[in-house]
């Protein structure tokens, strides 16, 4: 493996191949970060309403999860990028004001946010339903409203329970950003393919990308494990090792 390729200048650009891979990594991390915020907020809301005593809300939450969880991610990327702007004039008018890279970035964030939120909603629902029924009743007995019971009693415990599966979702989200190459976002996988096709050094290009993906995924894993240990409830769940 010749590492010198990463210090060679890209034809017609004032940067090296290593710089291009790092710029792709920047887009990957930015996409994953903002998509995770969106997914966590939406997933929490949908997960909560699926555990309420309102059948209409529960059915809506179930439909939401089944919709985004059962459509292939690649198809969802194409729908958000090509179809939605054509169906909604306001969206089309907005995206025409953006440069292509920003359009691709926002599309990737929205698509991954909705896709991942459906999975997080399932985790949140499972975490809430894993709690003893007495905790909900205790909140009501104290005079708390349903919203307050979720806010102060149920969700703080449920989030502690679901940190391990949320760790998997964080790692999956980072890896799923690679699908954004299909709409032209210049993230890490896009830059890796570009380097391989222009230099024919596929081994070095994809070897470096593999190492980078492993490092950032394991870093996310260790951060989540640290959080799990910090918030673990003694005698209830075991913190990550």
Residue pairs with C-beta under 8 A, 6 or more apart in sequence:
1 203
1 204
1 207
2 201
2 204
3 204
5 17
5 199
5 201
5 204
6 16
6 17
6 18
6 21
6 204
6 208
7 16
7 17
7 18
8 16
8 17
9 15
9 16
10 16
10 17
10 19
10 20
10 198
11 198
13 20
15 23
17 195
17 199
17 205
20 191
20 194
20 195
21 188
21 191
21 192
21 195
21 205
21 208
21 209
21 212
23 186
23 191
24 186
24 187
24 188
24 189
24 190
24 191
24 192
25 187
25 188
25 212
25 216
27 105
27 185
27 186
27 187
27 188
28 174
28 177
28 178
28 187
28 188
28 189
28 216
29 216
30 105
31 105
31 108
31 109
31 112
31 177
31 180
31 185
31 187
32 112
32 173
32 174
32 177
34 109
34 113
35 108
35 109
35 112
35 113
35 116
35 173
35 177
36 113
36 116
36 170
36 173
37 113
38 109
38 110
38 113
38 114
38 117
39 112
39 113
39 114
39 115
39 116
39 117
39 119
39 120
39 169
39 173
40 117
40 120
41 117
42 113
42 114
42 117
42 120
42 121
43 116
43 117
43 118
43 119
43 120
43 121
43 123
43 124
44 120
44 121
44 124
44 155
46 61
46 64
46 65
46 117
46 118
46 121
46 124
47 61
47 120
47 121
47 122
47 123
47 124
47 125
47 127
47 128
48 124
48 128
48 150
48 155
49 57
49 58
49 60
49 61
50 57
50 58
50 61
50 62
50 65
50 121
50 125
51 58
51 125
51 128
51 129
52 58
52 146
61 121
61 125
64 118
64 121
65 118
65 121
65 122
67 118
68 76
68 114
68 115
68 117
68 118
69 115
69 118
69 119
69 122
71 79
73 111
73 112
73 115
73 176
73 179
74 179
74 182
76 111
76 114
76 115
77 107
77 108
77 111
77 179
77 180
77 182
77 183
78 182
78 183
80 107
80 110
80 111
81 103
81 104
81 107
81 111
81 183
84 91
85 91
85 92
85 95
86 92
95 103
95 106
98 106
100 184
101 185
101 186
104 180
104 183
104 184
104 185
104 186
105 185
107 183
107 185
108 177
108 180
108 183
108 185
108 187
111 180
112 173
112 176
112 177
112 180
115 176
116 169
116 172
116 173
116 176
119 169
119 172
120 166
120 169
123 162
123 165
123 166
123 169
124 158
124 159
124 162
126 162
126 165
127 157
127 158
127 159
127 161
127 162
128 150
128 154
128 155
128 158
130 158
130 161
131 154
131 157
131 158
131 161
135 153
135 154
135 157
136 149
136 153
136 154
138 153
139 148
139 149
139 152
139 153
139 154
140 146
140 149
144 152
144 153
157 233
157 236
159 231
160 228
160 231
160 232
160 233
160 236
160 237
161 237
163 224
163 227
163 228
163 231
163 240
164 228
164 240
166 224
167 220
167 221
167 224
167 225
167 228
167 240
170 220
170 221
170 224
171 217
171 220
171 221
174 213
174 216
174 217
174 220
175 213
175 217
177 187
177 188
177 189
178 187
178 188
178 189
180 187
180 189
180 190
181 187
181 189
181 190
181 193
184 190
188 209
188 212
188 213
189 209
192 205
192 206
192 208
192 209
193 205
195 201
195 205
196 202
196 205
196 206
199 205
224 240
225 239
225 240
225 241
226 240
228 239
228 240
229 239
229 240
230 239
232 238
232 239
